[in-house]
Amino acid sequence: MDIQYDVIIVGAGPAGMSAAIYASRAGLKTMMLEVSAPGGKLIKTFSIENYPATKEESGADLAYKMFEHSTSFGAEYVYGDVQKIIDHQDYKEVITADSSYTAKCVIIASGTKEKMLGLAKEDRLVGKGISYCAVCDGALYRGKDVVIIGGGNSALEEAVFLTQFVNMVYIVIRRDVFRADKIIQDKVLNNAKIKIITKHVPHRILGEDHVEGIELEDVETKKLMTLDVSAIFPYIGAQPNTDFVKELGITNEQGYILVDNNMETKVKGIFAAGDCIDKPLRQVITACSDGAIAGQKAYHYVYK
Ligand SMILES: Cc1cc2nc3c(=O)[nH]c(=O)nc-3n(C[C@H](O)[C@H](O)[C@H](O)COP(=O)(O)OP(=O)(O)OC[C@H]3O[C@@H](n4cnc5c(N)ncnc54)[C@H](O)[C@@H]3O)c2cc1C
């Protein structure tokens, strides 16, 4: 049988695009399958300040440069929502919602998605005041008050970004300390358009057709307070996009993919890279590093 590709990469975020550079530059027939726009989380990030040689760059610009680079050695970019990967040992079958492809090996670089708050009406009000992407939707709330839930780096970075448009950004955190790096905490604390509400958690979303506010619960007294806001941006962590590999048995309990130093899973010829793997730091630089290793090891696998 004719195997279509040497390597198929699932996801065209920083990990997938780096893998594509290494694999295609080494001469592998390479395809990236992506369900959204190329760039992954980069296109949802206002500004990147910690990627070497880019002191400050918009996520979208960096994504565009990476995409141009990733296809410059011949890697193909194809739209596809990957639903399943079947291991036929000497080749792998990648099944999307409307097609299927074969490759000698696969690199999974499918990243993570934001966790939901788990409140009633949240699903229904996505796009009507609930947003998991401040960069994408922030400008819709020009002059309004909005709330960010969460105290990590992403939450605080996007709060600062939102102050360009909105009247006031509330940041709600469960504890009384942030998890974010000090440099971004300082930016938040020095911004007059940001108010911090500590020791509260979201309790109820207000509004039927669109968000009109949020009820918060004091974690100690259980007293409720209401914020009249037009938008809610939850930044409370992420979960891996790995449902489509469940049957391969390559994930840990949280769904993160387990790999060795070569970025290979326990299934020979199936590699993984970036935010979707079990690792201590999920950032652009580590995603690119994983992708580079996976791309290089895919080459060794094909020419073993
Ligand atoms: C708001 C925010 C701010 C951040 N700020 C920074 C920062 O300042 N510096 C920094 O270094 N990092 C930052 N990060 C983290 C950084 O963006 C990620 O670590 C990085 O993008 C991970 O790259 P990745 O390629 O592993 O995953 P992703 O970027 O998530 O890309 C995964 C890709 O896979 C695709 N995909 C998923 N499932 C499928 C499927 N079934 N079929 C096909 N395609 C699929 C997705 O559409 C996506 O394009 C930030 C993240 C967020 C959310």
The ligand as an SDF file (V2000), in Angstrom:
LIG
                    3D

 53 58  0  0  0  0  0  0  0  0999 V2000
   -3.4800   33.9900   26.9940 C   0  0  0  0  0  0  0  0  0  0  0  0
   -2.1870   33.2630   26.8800 C   0  0  0  0  0  0  0  0  0  0  0  0
   -1.0030   33.9410   27.0010 C   0  0  0  0  0  0  0  0  0  0  0  0
    0.2380   33.2690   26.8810 C   0  0  0  0  0  0  0  0  0  0  0  0
    1.3880   33.9790   26.9850 N   0  0  0  0  0  0  0  0  0  0  0  0
    2.5760   33.3550   26.7810 C   0  0  0  0  0  0  0  0  0  0  0  0
    3.7920   34.0910   26.8100 C   0  0  0  0  0  0  0  0  0  0  0  0
    3.8060   35.3040   27.0410 O   0  0  0  0  0  0  0  0  0  0  0  0
    4.9490   33.4010   26.5750 N   0  0  0  0  0  0  0  0  0  0  0  0
    4.9770   32.0640   26.3150 C   0  0  0  0  0  0  0  0  0  0  0  0
    6.0490   31.5290   26.0710 O   0  0  0  0  0  0  0  0  0  0  0  0
    3.8340   31.3540   26.3130 N   0  0  0  0  0  0  0  0  0  0  0  0
    2.6330   31.9580   26.5290 C   0  0  0  0  0  0  0  0  0  0  0  0
    1.4750   31.2300   26.5210 N   0  0  0  0  0  0  0  0  0  0  0  0
    1.5650   29.7530   26.3620 C   0  0  0  0  0  0  0  0  0  0  0  0
    1.8450   29.3620   24.9120 C   0  0  0  0  0  0  0  0  0  0  0  0
    0.9360   30.0320   24.0630 O   0  0  0  0  0  0  0  0  0  0  0  0
    1.7350   27.8580   24.7580 C   0  0  0  0  0  0  0  0  0  0  0  0
    2.6190   27.2290   25.6670 O   0  0  0  0  0  0  0  0  0  0  0  0
    2.0800   27.3900   23.3380 C   0  0  0  0  0  0  0  0  0  0  0  0
    1.2430   28.0060   22.3900 O   0  0  0  0  0  0  0  0  0  0  0  0
    1.9550   25.8740   23.2280 C   0  0  0  0  0  0  0  0  0  0  0  0
    2.1590   25.4810   21.9110 O   0  0  0  0  0  0  0  0  0  0  0  0
    1.5770   24.0990   21.3520 P   0  0  0  0  0  0  0  0  0  0  0  0
    1.9420   24.0810   19.9160 O   0  0  0  0  0  0  0  0  0  0  0  0
    1.9920   22.9990   22.2200 O   0  0  0  0  0  0  0  0  0  0  0  0
    0.0000   24.1950   21.5450 O   0  0  0  0  0  0  0  0  0  0  0  0
   -1.0490   25.2380   20.9400 P   0  0  0  0  0  0  0  0  0  0  0  0
   -0.4340   26.5680   20.7510 O   0  0  0  0  0  0  0  0  0  0  0  0
   -2.2380   25.1240   21.8230 O   0  0  0  0  0  0  0  0  0  0  0  0
   -1.3940   24.6340   19.4910 O   0  0  0  0  0  0  0  0  0  0  0  0
   -2.0970   23.4330   19.3680 C   0  0  0  0  0  0  0  0  0  0  0  0
   -2.8030   23.4250   18.0210 C   0  0  0  0  0  0  0  0  0  0  0  0
   -3.4130   22.1520   17.8100 O   0  0  0  0  0  0  0  0  0  0  0  0
   -4.6560   22.3300   17.1990 C   0  0  0  0  0  0  0  0  0  0  0  0
   -5.4960   21.1650   17.4860 N   0  0  0  0  0  0  0  0  0  0  0  0
   -5.9800   20.7610   18.6960 C   0  0  0  0  0  0  0  0  0  0  0  0
   -6.7110   19.6450   18.5720 N   0  0  0  0  0  0  0  0  0  0  0  0
   -6.7010   19.3200   17.2520 C   0  0  0  0  0  0  0  0  0  0  0  0
   -7.3030   18.2720   16.4960 C   0  0  0  0  0  0  0  0  0  0  0  0
   -8.0460   17.3160   17.0700 N   0  0  0  0  0  0  0  0  0  0  0  0
   -7.0990   18.2450   15.1520 N   0  0  0  0  0  0  0  0  0  0  0  0
   -6.3360   19.2100   14.5480 C   0  0  0  0  0  0  0  0  0  0  0  0
   -5.7570   20.2240   15.2200 N   0  0  0  0  0  0  0  0  0  0  0  0
   -5.9220   20.2750   16.5570 C   0  0  0  0  0  0  0  0  0  0  0  0
   -5.1980   23.5940   17.8440 C   0  0  0  0  0  0  0  0  0  0  0  0
   -6.2000   24.1910   17.0360 O   0  0  0  0  0  0  0  0  0  0  0  0
   -3.9270   24.4410   17.9410 C   0  0  0  0  0  0  0  0  0  0  0  0
   -3.7490   25.2590   16.7980 O   0  0  0  0  0  0  0  0  0  0  0  0
    0.2390   31.8740   26.6380 C   0  0  0  0  0  0  0  0  0  0  0  0
   -0.9810   31.1870   26.5180 C   0  0  0  0  0  0  0  0  0  0  0  0
   -2.1730   31.8620   26.6520 C   0  0  0  0  0  0  0  0  0  0  0  0
   -3.4640   31.1140   26.5190 C   0  0  0  0  0  0  0  0  0  0  0  0
  1  2  1  0
  2  3  1  0
  2 52  2  0
  3  4  2  0
  4  5  1  0
  4 50  1  0
  5  6  2  0
  6  7  1  0
  6 13  1  0
  7  8  2  0
  7  9  1  0
  9 10  1  0
 10 11  2  0
 10 12  1  0
 12 13  2  0
 13 14  1  0
 14 15  1  0
 14 50  1  0
 15 16  1  0
 16 17  1  0
 16 18  1  0
 18 19  1  0
 18 20  1  0
 20 21  1  0
 20 22  1  0
 22 23  1  0
 23 24  1  0
 24 25  2  0
 24 26  1  0
 24 27  1  0
 27 28  1  0
 28 29  2  0
 28 30  1  0
 28 31  1  0
 31 32  1  0
 32 33  1  0
 33 34  1  0
 33 48  1  0
 34 35  1  0
 35 36  1  0
 35 46  1  0
 36 37  1  0
 36 45  1  0
 37 38  2  0
 38 39  1  0
 39 40  1  0
 39 45  2  0
 40 41  1  0
 40 42  2  0
 42 43  1  0
 43 44  2  0
 44 45  1  0
 46 47  1  0
 46 48  1  0
 48 49  1  0
 50 51  2  0
 51 52  1  0
 52 53  1  0
M  END
$$$$
